[in-house]
């Protein structure tokens, strides 16, 4: 598929790298020389320096034959204009990164369709929704829905008191019948494992489990023998993301939210806007202030200022004071790999969240959806099974899958099942498969005609 990526910043670079690795023909346009040089040096894609809405640049990029436009610059209007131009050239899929919520509002003078956009993505809202999930599901570090939410993929952190510690995966399954689930990936000591039944669960493992929605709450017992809820939440930073998180959490009656903001004028404004949130003016790295505002009673501390160092230091202080969980917003991608090492529980980056959300939207070939999983080097891929592909009418145990892959769920005639070795994959079934990135292309060959 030919894809034009407008914008070579963090989001555009991440998208270009991921899609190029999957074999797509990528052209990147950006007016910043340093960004274009970085693309040329590190990626095997075509790079054009210039205005992404300029007709000459778009024609040089091959817009007449493009299948997709990903407009992810830092300017909403540029992204929307690029999608409008792409629509005029017959580009099938147009995705725009849009921060201004007014453009996506039902009351806006133009609908997304009239602007030629199939998907508008708001980075701050995407980040806020991820953080809210972290609060609502404290034992899960990731949650992905398939089949309109009927199938849930949960990323669980195995705690010290987990009842499955030291057991093999194959021995765990019979203990929890009739609960049906499948462990599809484990992240341990910096390595991603697509597991077998003989693999043993260890403390600190990050385990991805596939389960039906109605059984989701039962799966949390794998992570801890005493599942818990987060009731007391402290947010540092009253920017867009902080306000969004506080506003969403305020709708849950069992959750108490306290927000700290260093700017006095902004703190007064937020207090007027968020009636169900306690707003405090002060420095979130001040240990005395944190103690005064009840940090010792908090279940989770969420650092969302615009300054990485402030977020990191305040989260480390909260961790030192035995807060159960910290969530830290980090703008610099280079900090992300070391976040866990220095004592941060959960680190988030809006650029990575945005690009992963776009990847989840993109469709290609027999692949209905490809999800890049958080904190683990694996993908979740939803396939529709063609009649003449290599896996049709075969038992799972008889199919030679590429290394590092596992079938997590099957949907047959709208019935959802967690498969076993004797399960048969039929034409028109939908299969959710988990794979290390290097095996995705081989996997696609199995499921394509």
C-alpha positions, 0 to 999 in steps of 0.5 A, a space after each residue: 500500500 502506498 502511504 503518504 505521511 505528512 509530518 516527520 516529528 515523533 508521531 510521523 517518524 514512529 508511523 513511518 518506521 512501523 508501516 515501512 517495516 510491514 512492507 508498505 511504500 512510504 513517502 514522508 513530507 516535512 518542512 523541517 530539514 533536521 526532521 527530514 535528515 533524520 528520516 533519510 538517515 534512519 528509515 528506508 522511505 522516500 523523504 520530501 522537504 517542503 510544504 505538505 499542502 503544496 501541490 507540487 510536493 504532493 504530486 512528487 509524493 505520488 498522491 495520484 496513486 496513494 492509498 492513504 494520507 496520514 496528516 500528523 503535523 503539529 498544526 490542525 489546519 494543515 492536517 485537515 487541508 491535506 486530507 481535503 486535497 487527498 480526497 480530491 485525488 481519490 485517496 481512500 483513507 485519510 487520517 488527521 491529527 487534530 487537537 482542537 476538539 471543536 473540529 470534531 464536534 457535532 456542532 462544527 459547520 463541517 462534518 469529518 466526511 465533508 472535510 475528507 477525514 475518516 479518522 480524527 485523532 486527538 493526542 491529548 484525549 487518547 492519552 487521557 483515555 489510556 490513563 483513565 483505563 489505568 485507574 479503572 483497571 489497576 492490575 492491567 497495564 494495557 487493555 485492547 478490545 476486539 469484536 466491539 468489546 466482546 473479546 478483551 486483551 488484558 496486559 497483567 503485571 504478576 504481583 508477589 501474591 499472585 496465586 499462579 506464581 511458579 506454575 506452568 501455563 498448562 497447569 493453570 488452565 484446568 484450575 480455573 475452568 469453566 473460565 476460558 482464557 489464553 496467555 498469548 505473550 509474556 514480557 520478562 527481563 526486557 524480552 518478549 516471549 510468545 509462550 508455550 504451555 511449559 512456560 512458568 509464570 514469574 514475579 514481575 512478568 507482564 502477561 497478556 491474556 485473551 478473555 471474553 468480556 463477561 469473564 474479564 473480572 475473573 482474570 484479574 485474580 491471576 495478577 493478585 490474590 487480592 484484587 483492589 480498586 484505586 479510589 484516591 487519585 492525585 494528578 499533578 498538572 492542570 494542562 489539557 490531559 490533566 483536566 481531561 483525566 480529572 473530568 472523566 474520573 469525576 463521573 465515577 462516584 467511588 473515585 476521589 480526585 485531587 489536582 495540583 497546579 503550580 500556576 495560580 490563575 490556572 488553578 482558579 480556572 480549573 477549580 471553576 470548571 471541575 466541580 467534583 475535583 479538589 484543586 490545589 495551587 502548589 509545587 508538585 515536587 515539594 515533599 511538604 506540600 505532597 504530605 499536606 495534601 494527603 499523598 500517603 493516602 493516595 492509591 495512584 499518582 499521575 504526573 502530567 505537567 509539560 516538564 519531563 523532569 518535574 513529572 519524573 521527580 514527582 513520580 519518584 517522590 510518590 513511589 518513595 512514599 509508597 503510593 501504589 502506582 505512578 503514571 508519568 507523562 514523558 515527552 522525550 521518547 529517549 526516556 521511555 526505555 529507562 522509565 521502569 529501570 529508574 523506578 517509574 511504574 507506568 510511563 506514557 508518551 502522547 506521540 507513541 499513543 497517537 501513532 499506535 491508535 492510528 495503527 489500530 485504525 489502519 486496515 490492510 489486505 486480509 488484516 482487519 486490524 493491527 494493534 501494537 501492544 504497550 510495553 511489549 514487543 508484540 502485535 495483535 492482528 485480526 485476520 479474516 480467513 479467505 476460503 483459499 488461504 493456507 489455514 482454512 479448514 485446518 486444525 490449529 495444531 496442524 498449521 505450521 505457524 512462523 516462530 513467535 506467533 499464537 492464535 488467541 481467539 476465533 470468531 466463527 459465525 459470530 460466536 467467540 471462542 478461545 481456541 485449543 489445538 483441535 480448534 478448526 479455522 474455517 473460511 470467513 472466520 476471524 482470527 486474532 493472532 499474536 506475533 513478534 513483529 518480525 513474523 507478521 509478514 510470514 503470518 500474513 502470507 498464511 492468511 492471505 489468498 
